[in-house]
Amino acid sequence: MTHFSHEIIQDSSDMNRVMTSDTTKSLIRRLIPQRWYAHVVLWIACFFIGFPLFYAMLVSTQNNAQTINFQVIPGESLERNWQSVMVDRNLGRYMVNSVILAVIVTVGKTVLSLLSGLAFVYFRFPGKWVVFGFVLITVMMPTELLIIALFRFVSIQLDWGGTFQALALPFMASATGTFLFRQHFANIPSELSEASQMDGANPLQFLFRVLIPISWNTIGALAVIQFVYVWNMYLWPLLIAPGGADNQVVQVGLRSLLSVDTSISYGPLMLGAVIASLPPVIVFILLQKQFMSGFAITRDK
């Protein structure tokens, strides 16, 4: 009996050691991932990607002497740089213009892309595929190739030079958005359209009651892309609206920060760049879920 009890105690002790060993191994796995080298690579990649932004924020607080000497601590010129950027060069006005322009163009492109995608998928008309082919060709042609012809048409024939509509209207249509919604609508089961027709819904009712509610992810993805694209426009606003800040955008406004005190001033330039990057970041954060889901490759897409 004593020998049997001793064996039970021994087995219990061995089991406790095994459980303790398993718990220790589980804790080690949590603290040190199995593929630790992948995490190291990701941390290094994040460092190299984020370092330019961190350094720009650092330089935005410094004067030229501190920047040239590669000072790695914040400077004391943030208030002066803010005065130069937001008051002397009126960057806030440029940003307001860019926000208004980006919102108008993004909404216009989204609406026109929805309607054109609806037409290419659910309507039958002569030459539909020829027209769609021309739409795809425009995707391959950057705006810079058409800039001279577009400038002559808008500024001379329409006499819109220096106006706000000259900045917005030429970019209201989007071949990328048309293609995106066409592909999205083509993957939607045709039974939805047939059921809507049987219920007596017209095409616009089908669009607003059926297609749009199931397309918010695609709409959000397109909105992020178009907002960032319009926000970063530089060449066209510089050509069509060469005047002051009344109708000019933020990217052209940043160019004026190259020389604040009759020389290149790195602090105000970096501060302006950091401030100008905030609206696209905010839009991406607000629509991040829709953006990621809109381009997700799943069995349902």
C-alpha positions, 0 to 999 in steps of 0.5 A: 500500500505504501509503495502504491501511494509512493507511485501515485505521489511520484506520478502526480509530481511528474504530471506537475512538472510536465504541466509546468514545462508546458506552461513555461513553453506556452509563455515563451511562445507568447513572448517570443513568436515562432517566426521571430525573424519575420517580426524583426524584418517587419519592425525594420521595414516600419522603421525605414518607412516611418523615419522620414515622417519622424525626421520631417516632424523633427525638422519642423521645430528647428531653424536652418542651423540646427537642421544643417547640423543634423540635430536629433532633438526638437528645436525651439523654432516651432512657433516661428515656423508656424507663424511663417507657414500659417500667417505669413504664407497663408497655408490655411487658405490653400488647405481650405481650397484643397479640401473643397476641391477634393470633396467636390471632385470625389463626390462628382467622380463617385456619382458619375462612376456609379452611373457609368458602371450601371450603364455598362453592366445593366444597359444594352446600347450599340457600341457598348464595348467600343465605348468601354474600350475607349474608357480603358484606353484613357486609364493608360493615358496620364493627364500630363499627356493631355495637359496642353490640349486641356489647358487650351480648351479650358482657358481659351475656348471656355475662358475659365482661366484662374477660376475654381470650375477650371480646377474641378470640372476637367477631373469630374469623370474617372475611367478608373472609377468606371472600371472599378464599379463595372467590375463590381456590378458584374460580380453581383448576381443577375437575379437581383436585377431580375427580381427588381424588374419584376417588382417594377423598379426602374434603373435608378430605384434599383441603383439606390435601393439595391446596388448602393447599399451593397457597394459601400466598401467599393464606394469608400475605396474609390473615395479614398483614392480620388481624394488623395489624387486630387489633394496631390494635384500640382501641375494642373492647378499651377497652370490654370490658376497661377494667381494668389491663394484665392483659387489655389491649392495646398501643393502649390502653396507648399512651393511658396515655402521653399524660400521664407527668409530669402533663402531655403527654410527647411523648418517651415517647409517641413512643417507645411508638409506635415500639416498638408499630409493630415487631411488625407491621413484623416480620410484614410483612417475614417474609410480604412475599413471600406478601403481594405474591404473594397479591394479584398480578394475573397470568394464573395468578390 
